[in-house]
Amino acid sequence: MSSPIGHSLAGLMIYRVVHGPTSGMAWGQLALCVFAANAADLDFVPGFLSGDPNRYHHGISHSIGFAILFGFIFSLMFYLFMRRSIIKYFVIFSGLYLSHIVLDLMYIDTSRPYGEPFFWPLSPVYYYPSFAFLPDIRRSRESADFFISLFSLHNLWAVTIETLMLVPLIIVIWVLQKQSSASVLVGPLQSGREGYDSGREGSSHK
Ligand SMILES: [Zn+2]
């Protein structure tokens, strides 16, 4: 599994893509994106309350079926309360949730169950890809020392690796968006200027 920092960076990346190249940050939207990108790990909560945080972790919450369900519930709420496009927000919220499941697949799983039931409900089989290469976040199986176990040198190393991988991608997206927004602005200005210049040339030949 990835850390909440890795999932939050993935949420930030999707926020940048959805929000577009406009300046400034819509903090409420960003917070919602970060929440949706981390939502699958809420499966720790029932296990944590029962003394075994990993009991329900990487169950059906980490599947395409749950990503679709999550997208459906949130897009329906956006439609009912704010009259937003149900299709657009279904794609955004399902995509945010799915980013979590896909990112988790890139981590070397060191605790049971290995992998995720990625294609649930189409298939209950756990999928653990051979391309997993990132160091996973290690934690205690006991609720009593679960949080303290997260603060280890290994996990610091894992967070550093995922940050070094994801932050450059966010910067590239941000720079590309800035360039594209600049060309969108400069394009009409230049063509307007050319029209103005050609008009002046035309009048000077008379
Ligand atoms: Zn997860």
Residues whose N, C-alpha, C, O or C-beta is under 5 A from the ligand:
A	BS01	ZN	M1 A40 D41 D104
